[in-house]
Amino acid sequence: MLASYQTADAVRRVDVFRRPDGTSGFEEYRRDPEDMATWTSVHRLSGARDASRAVAADDARHAVPWAAAPIDDHG
């Protein structure tokens, strides 16, 4: 994983990762108390393929509304 960002309440998270073929992608997760705090994939966004971490982070900002503020290209 290249980076992981979560909300202040630690209920939502976006992971930016690199695949073995060199492309990057991202996935959004949520954690609910009734699920014993297990992270659950929200939108199945991991199929998106981006050339770099920066592009994956930018795509995450557009696809995941709450992530627009916390995701930057320096982490």
C-alpha angles and dihedrals in degrees: 000000000000098000142349125204127185140180119263090254090052092234098116130040139179120203121199112201144172123233125218089256090061098253121123132223142166140225132198121220137182131202119211125189092227089059091056090255094295114156110244125194110246109192108005091239095155092098091073111102122208130180096231146011090255092055091046090051090049091050089049090054089057098041099043110048098198091052096064094094105039100045116087134162096243103068 
